[in-house]
Amino acid sequence: MKSQSGIPAKRQNQIYQLLKDKGIVQVGELAALLDVAEMTVRRDLEALEKRGLAERTHGGAIFNDHMRAEPHIAQKRAVHREEKAAIGALAATLIEPGDTVFVNSGSTTLPWAPIEVPSTHVEVIMIGGELRRESFSIVGDSATQMVRQVFATKAVLGVDGISALHGVTNPIQAEAGLNRLMIEQTHGEVIIVADSSKIGRISNFLTAPISAIDTIVTDDGIDPDYLEELRRQDVRVLIAPAVKG
């Protein structure tokens, strides 16, 4: 694919299409493919990032997958089931006896929350409020007021998007706000649980910047460059062991 390398707009469109098809690209690979200098590619990737179409990593860029609509909780539970089970089991090992833990709704957090944590006794307190059937979550003023009365030692939160540049996001404003409040009320480790399909995805509403996150638990499908980028931003990333079928 030889490009009309003197026309930045056309070259950037080629790069965007490659990103869209492959998910992630390397600077050297693009420079050779488009017959331009690596510095030119880096400028093109910077331009795409400013337009919200890509997110640069140390050696290239990742496609910004914008989440268009909220999937139903049943749809979420039906995909990446083995990965989510492994992620949940690994996250549970981070909880210690005596911890007070915020756990939000989600297909990765819900299965293990009441039963997997290593303790002889787990007290589960449900917040009240408005039930959202699409996500099986509780939102509203009552939920907010109750969360404000708790000072947790840890938070384990599922999210719909994780971006090293844009932070963690959610498709529903009320849920993003409640999750943000849980993070603010946590005086300890903030743990995000998400399968690797959420890495590089951006949803509609910001929950928190990446600097507010201590640990991400995901599966081995995460791209190595993106893994390095997250760790460069002082986020601990734990990889759940692959499930052997």
C-alpha positions, 0 to 999 in steps of 0.5 A: 500500500503506497500512499500519497505521502505528501498529503497528510489528510489522505495518509492519516485516513489510511492510518485510521483505516489500518487502526480500525482493521487491526486494532493496534499499529506500530510506528515502524510498520506504518513508516515502511508501509506508507514509505514515510519517515517515522517522525511523519507517522508520529505526527500523524498519530498525534493528529489522530489522537487529537481528533479522538480517533486513536490513542498513542502508545510508546511504540505506536497507537491503538484504535479508540473504540467508542462504545455506541450503546449500552449492552444489556447485562445478559449480553455482557454475561454471555461473552468472555465468560471464562476470562471474567471468571478468572479475573474475578477469582484473581481479584478476590485474592486481593481482598483481606479479612477486615476489608470494607469493599465497594463492589459495583454492578457488572458481569465481572464483579457480580458473580464472585462478590458475596462468595469468593473473598477469603474470609470466614464471614462476609457481611453484604450490605446492599444500597437502596435506590432505583434499579436499572434493569439493563445493567442490574445496577442501583442508582439515584439519590438514595444510593448516593446518600448511602455510599457517602456514609461509607469509608471503604478500604478497597473498591472493586469496580467493573467498567465499560472502557479503560483508556490510558489517555481518557480514563475509565468510562461508563455508558450511563451518567448516573452509574459513572457518577456513583462509581466515581463517588465510590472511588472518592470514598475509598481510602485504599486500593481502587481495583478495576476488573475488566476483560481485555476487550474493554482495554482501549474502549471509550464510553460516554461518561468519565468515571475517573482518570487513570491516575485514580486507579491503583490496579487493573485485573484483566486477561492475557488478551491485553496488547503488550504495548498497551500493558506497558503504557498502563504500567508506565502510568503507575497502574499495577496490571495483574493478568488472570491465568488463561483458562485451559479448556 
